[in-house]
Amino acid sequence: MKSFRTYLSVTALALAVGLAGCSAAGTSSTGTSITGATSSNSGTSAAAGTAEAVSLDTLAADTHYDADDLTWDAASEVAVTLADGASSVAAGTSSDAVKVDGDTVTISAAGAYRLSGSLSDGQVVVAAGEEDVVRIILDGAEISSSTGSPFVVQSANEAVVFLADGTSNALSDASTYTDTAEDAPNAALYSQSDLTIAGSGSLAVDGNFNDGISSKDGLVLASGNVTVDATDDGIVGKDYAVLLDGAYQVTAGDDGFKSDNEEDEGRGWVLINGGTLNVSAADDGIKAFNTLTIAAGTATVEESEEGLEAQHIVISGGTASVTSNDDGVNASGGSTGTSSQGGGMGGGEMAAGDYTVEISGGSLTINSQGDGLDSNGDATITGGTVVVNGPTNDGNGALDVNGELVVDGGTVAAAGSAGMAVTPGTSSSQSGVQLTFGSALPAGTTIQLADSSGAVVATFVTAKQAASLVFSSAAITAGGEYTVYTGGTAQVTAGIGEGTLDGAQEQGTVTAGEYTAARGPGGR
């Protein structure tokens, strides 16, 4: 286990473009290229020359991961064929480190082990030394268990599960476990040690008992095409959970993708630094106890109670899209404090704690039934694009910040109900407008702002019913008077884009920077 700095090292470096990508290909001494470090359908690929937002050097310092973990001498591989009642080690590659006992295959030393075949009711166990790096290459392997977890890492320095190129692999656990002790395995892919998943093959994980993939140490998803369907949590890393590349699809009966270490300072953080992550969760979509950072790649929460949740939420790049039954983005948990300075209406009414939302780049789109962007402390937007299609009921707001909402850059469009509208605070250097309509506008309504010369400076299309809109961008000048229109033509992405006033209806005027309760462009 490498030493760790606090979550602040990741947060700070997530704001800068790194010098290297997340993937590397190695060449063995036999001349065989061990690639598979990037996925062919991932959102970002270092192999294609795309720089990641957090560099390899930073990841190596803050996690167990190193690109060298994905290289080895192919000639040294131990080939293991899985078969019901007849699992075996291939002739010429025998190893004392592989023991077959009925339908249990145990690996007890460092090395690379290539597994193929199937076990309809068996288990693969890694029980290696504390300094050992064990690489398990799944090469068309399917393993199921009727009594517990089919794949357990009991001990190792690090376990690498490598999905061989062009192969399909599967892990499925029992719906009821024989061993239900507190420290017993509880996931279809379970590790007590640092765990890395890589390779360009595919893996289907069915967590019928509890979790799908769970590491009780650190977890790095370096690549792979992985589908997880879990009764409880989908993918869990205790100290940290990192997505570097690959395509991960998660369906979970509780939380989707998370890190849950609440005891150790600087642990319990999530980083999305590339690839694609799609989550459908019955509870939180993507969750960290400490800090949740999206620096690159694409993260989509298709279904959740709360979409993104952590004490500190940082978005510096990439694309995030969230759909939630409650809050879309929720900075909460951890310690509390007070703040006397609030944002606009609704902000500062409650005590502000040590919670933050920081957005400096990328794209964030929220569709929430509860609060859209919610911080129990402060929120700062300095870049990127933030679109909120918030609640339709007046008990929640598109923006809800207990401390101050500071907008110093980027583009913000927050639509929703009018009862608890929060606007940028007085410390903001970028101006904006607040529109409150006399009656809610239906979904699909085009709202446009034109400056004093008649030029359109903002075009927004509602995704659902909306009674208010807070809009801020560099195109809005403090003190300027803007005419509000509905209708016209629009070409938008995630609700924001360009438009014309052809056929639009004038609704009134609004002055930039005048944020007042029930302030609107007219009587509509």
N, C-alpha and C positions, 0 to 999 in steps of 0.2 A: 504494500500500500504506500503510495506516494504521500508526501506531506501536503496539507491544504492551506490555502489562504481563505479568508472569509468570502462570502458571496459578493462583496464589493469589488473584488478583483475581476470577476466575470462581468458584473454590471458596468464597470468603467470601460473595460476593453470591448464590450459589446457595442460601444458607441463609435468605435473606430474600425476602419477596414483593415483586416489582417493581411499578412504577407504570404500566407500559404493556404491551400485548400485542405479539405479534411481527408483526402484519400491518397493512397500511394500504391504502386504496384511493385512487387519484388520479383527478383529472378533467383531461382534456386541454383545450387551448384551443378545441377544436372542440365541446366538450361531451360527448365520448365518455368514459364511465367505464371506466378500466382497473383492474378489480378483480383477481379471481383470486389474491389474496394468501393466501387460506385455502382449505382443501379441505373439501368438503361432508361427507366421512366421516372427518375427522381426529379424533384423541383430544381435542384442546383447540383452541379457535378463539377468537382475539382478537376476531373479528367478532361473536361471540356474547357478548362482554363478559367473557371469562375472562382474568384477570390471569396473566401468565406469571411463573415463579419468578426469571428473570433478565431485567431490563428492557432495552428497546431502547437506552437510553443506554449501558448496560454493554456490550451487544453491539457497538454502534457504536465503542466505544473499543477493544475487544479483537479485533474482526474487521473485515473489509472491508465488512460488510453494513450497509445503511441502507434503511429502508422506501421512501425516495425512489427507490431503484434500480428499483422496480416501477411507476413512473409515467413516462409519456412522452406526447408529442403524437401522437395517432393519425394526424393529417393528414401527419405527416412520415415515416410508415412507407414503406419500400421493399418492394414486393411482388415476391417471387421464386417462379416456378413451376418445380418440379423435374420433369424428364422425361428419359428416356434419349435422349441425343443431341440434345435440344432444350430444355434448360433456358433460361429467359428471364426478363428483368425486365419487369414489366407496363408497358404504355404509360402515360405520364403520371407514372410514378414512377421513371424511369430514374435511375441513380446511377453516377457514375464509380467508386464504392467497391465495386461488384459486378462481378467479372470471371468470365465463363463460358468455360472451356477444356475442351472435350469434356464429360466428366461430372464435372468438378471445378469447384465454385463457390467463389470466394475473395472474402471481405469484408475490406476494408482500412481502414475508418474507423469512427469512432463513429457511432451511430445505432441505429434500430430497423428490423429486417428481418423481414418475415413470409414464412415458407417454407411452401409447400404442394406437394402432388404427391409423386412418388417417383423414386428412383434405385436401380435394381437392382444396379448396380456403379459407385458413384461416391463422392464425398467433398465435404463442406462444410468449408472452412478459414477460420478467423478469423486474419488477419495484420494487426492494427491497431497504432496507436501505443501507447507505454507509458502515456500519459495517457488513453487512450480507453476509454469504457464502451460495450460493444457488446451490444445486446439482440437475441437471436434468438428470434422468436416462431414456435414450431412449431404450424402450423395444419393438421393432417392430413398430416404429413410422414413418409415412410418412406424410410430411407436404408440401403443395404447396400453392403459392399465385399468384393471377393474377394482383395484384396491387402494390406489394412491396416485402419486405423480409418476409419469413415465420417464422424466429426465430430471435428475437431481445432482447438483454440484454440492457435495458435502464439505469439501475442503480443496483449496488451491490458492495460489497467489492471484491468478486470473484464469477464467475460463473463456475461451473464444468459441462461439458457435458460428461456423462458417458454412454458408449455403452455396453448394457447388453450382457453377454456372449451368443453366439449362435444366436444373432439377427441381422437382416438386417434393416437398417434405411435409410431414404432419406429426403433431403431438396432440394426444387427447388423454385427459385424465379421468379418474372415476368420479361419479357424482357423490359418492360417499367414501371417505377415507377410513382405513382401518386404524391408522395412527393419527389421532387428533390432539396430541399434546401441544402445548403453547409454542414450542420451538420446532415442531415437525413441519415438513414441507406442506405447502398449501396452494401450489400453483402447478399448472401443466409443465411449465419450464421454470424450475426453481433453483436458485443459487444462493449459497451462504457467502460466496466470494464475489469479487468484482467480476462483472459479466459484460462481454462484448458480443454483439451480433453483427455479422458482416456477410459479404458475398453477394452475388447477383442472382442466386436462385430464389425460390419461393419457399415459404413456411406457413402452414396453417396451424394455429394453436387454438384448441378448444379447452377452455377452463371450466369444466362442468361442476367442480366442487366450490372453488373460490376465485382466485386470480388466474389470469392467463399467463403472463410472464412476470416473475418477481425476483428481484435481487435484494438480498439483505445487506448489501454493500453498495458499490457504485454500479451504474448501468449506462453503457454507451451503445447506441444504435448507429453503427457506422455505415451500414447499407443494408440491402436486402429488400425483398418484396414479401411483406409479412401481414397476415390477416389474423386478428385475435378476436375471439368471441368468448367472453367471460361472464360467469354468474355474478361475480363481485367486481373487483377492479380489473381493468384491462392490462396495463403495463405499469409496473411499479419499480422504481429504484429508491432505495432508502436514503443514502447520502446525497445522491444526485441522479437525475435522469436526463440524458443528452441525446438528441437526434442530430446526426451529422448529415446523413444522406439516406436514400432509399425511399420506399413507399410503404407506409404503415397504415392499415385500416383497423380501427378498434371499435368493437361493440361491447359495452360493459353494463352490468346490472347495477354498478355503483359509480366510482370515478373512472375516467378514461385513461389518462396518462399523467403520472404524478411522481413526486418525491415526498416522502413523509417522515423524514427524521426531524423530530421536534426536540430532541435532547441535546444534540451537539452543536456548538456555535459554528456558524459558517456552513453547516450542512443543510440538507433539505431543499435543494434548489433544482430548477428545471431550466434547460437551455435548448432551444430549437435553433439550429445553426445551418439548416439546409434540409433537403429532401421534402417529402410531403407526409403530412399526418392528418388523417380523417378520423374523427371521433363521434360516436353516438353513445351518450352516457345517460344513465338514469339519474345521476347526481352531477358532480362537477366534471366538466369536460377535460380541462388541463389544469393541474393544481400543484402548487408548491407550498410547503410550509414557510419557506424563507423568501426566495426571489424567483420569479418566473420571467425569463428573458426570451424574446423572439428577435433574433438578429438576422436571419435569412431563412429561405425556404418558404413553404406554404403550410399553414396550420388551419384546418377547417373543423369547427365544432358544429356538427350538423344538428345535434339534439343534446340538451342538457338542462339541468336546473339552473346552475350558474356556469357560465362558459369558461372564463379564465379567472382563477382565484389564487391569490398569494398575498403575503404581507407587502411585498414590493413587486410591482409589475413594470417591466421595461420592454418597450418595443422600439427597436432601432433600425429595423429593416424587415424584409420579407413581406409576406401577405398573410393576414389573419382574418378569418371570417367566423363569426360566432352567432349561433341561434340559441336562445335560452328561454326557459319558462319563468325564470326569476332574473337576477342581475346578469348582464352580459359580461362585463369586466368588473371584478370586485376585489379591491385592495382592502383586506381585512385580516384579523388574527394578530398574534404576537402581542407586544407590549402596547400600553396606551399612554397618552399624554394629553395636553390641551393646546389649543391654538386660538388666539383671540382674533385673528384676521380671517375673514371669510371671503368667499367669492360673491357672486350675485345672489339673487333670491334663492333661498333654501340652503345656501352654503354658509357655514359658520354658525348655524343654529344649534348644532350639536357639538360636543367636544371632539376635537380632532386628535387622532393618535398618531403613532409612528407607523403610518401606512402611506404609500406613495404609488402614483401612476406616472411614469415618465415616457413620453412618446417623442422620439426625435427623427424618425424616418419610417419607411415602409407604409403599408396600407392596413387599416383596421376597419372592418365593417361589422356592425352589431345590429342584430334584430332581437329585441328583448321584450318580454312581457312585464318584467320588473324594471328596476333602474337600468339604464343603458351602460354608461361609464360611471362607476361608483367607487369613490375612494373615501375611506373613513379617516383619511388624513388629507394630504394635498395632492394635486394633480398638475403636471406641467406638460405642455405641448409646444415643442420647438420646431417640428418638422413633420413630414409625412402627411398622410391623409386619414382623417377620422370621420367615418360616417356612422351615425346612430339612428336607427329606426326604433324608437323607444316605445314606452308603454302607451296604451290608449286610455288607461284610468288615471285619475288625478292623484292617486295615492303614491305614485312613483314618478320619476322624471327621467328624461333622456340623459341628463347630466346630474349627478348627485355627489357633491364634494363637501365634506364636513369642514375642511380647511379652506384653502384658496385654490381656485382654478386659474392658472397662469397660462396665457396663450401668447407665445413670442414668435410663432412661425407656424408653417404648415397650413393645411386647409381643414376646417372643422365644419361639419353640417350635422346638427343634432336635432332631430324632429321627434315629436311625441306629444304627450298631453301637456296642458298648460298650467295645471294646478301646482306643480313643484318645479318649475323651470329654474335651472341654475345657469348663470352666465359668467363670462370671464371676469376675473377680479381686477382690482384697480392697479395691480402691479404689472398687468399685461402690457406689452409694447405693441402688440398687433390689435387693431380694432376689429369690430364686427357689428352685426345687427341682430336684433331680436324681433321676431315677428310672432304675434299672438292673434289668431283668427277668431272671429266671433262664433263660428261653428267649425267643427272639424272638417278638414279636407279629406276626400276619399283617397284610397290607394291609387297610385298612378297619376296623381296630379303633378303637373309641372309648375314649379315656382321659380321665377326669374327676377333678378335685380338688374336695373339699368341705372347708370350714373347720369349726371346732369346733362351730358352730351347725347344721351340715348343709347350708349353702348352697353351691351349686356356684360356684366362683370361676374355673374353667378347664375348657374342653372342647376336646379336640384329637382329630382323626381321622387315623390314619396313612395315607399314600398308598402305602406299600410296607412290607415287613418292617422292623421296628425292635426293637432290644434295649435302647435307652436313650432317654430324653427329658430335655432340659434346658428348663425353662420359667421365664420371668420376666415379671412384669407388675406394674402398680401395685396389683393386687388381692392380691398375696402380701406378707404381713407377716413380716419377719425374726423368727426364733424361733418362729413359729406352727407348730402341728402340723396337718397336712392328711391327710385320708384319701383314698387312691387307689382309684379304681374303673375297671373296664373294662365296656363296654356301656352301656346306657341309650339315651336319645334324643339326637340332635345335629342342630343346624342350623348349618352351617359354611360359610365362604368361605375357600378356599385352606387348609383344614384347621382353622381356628380359628373359634369361634363360641360358641353357647350350647347348653345341654343340660339334661336332667333325669336323675335317677337311677332312673327307672322301669325295672325289670328289670336294673339294673346289678349287678355282682358286686364286692364289696369285696376289695381285694388287700393292704391293709396301710396303714401310715402313714409319713409322711416329715416331717422338720422343715425349714422354710425356712432357707436359708443354710448348711446342713450339706452341703458338697460334698466327698464322700469317694469314693475309688476303689471301684467295685462296690457303691456304696450304693444300696439299692433298697427298695421298699415291702413286701417280703415274699419268700417262697420261690419265687414263680412265675418 
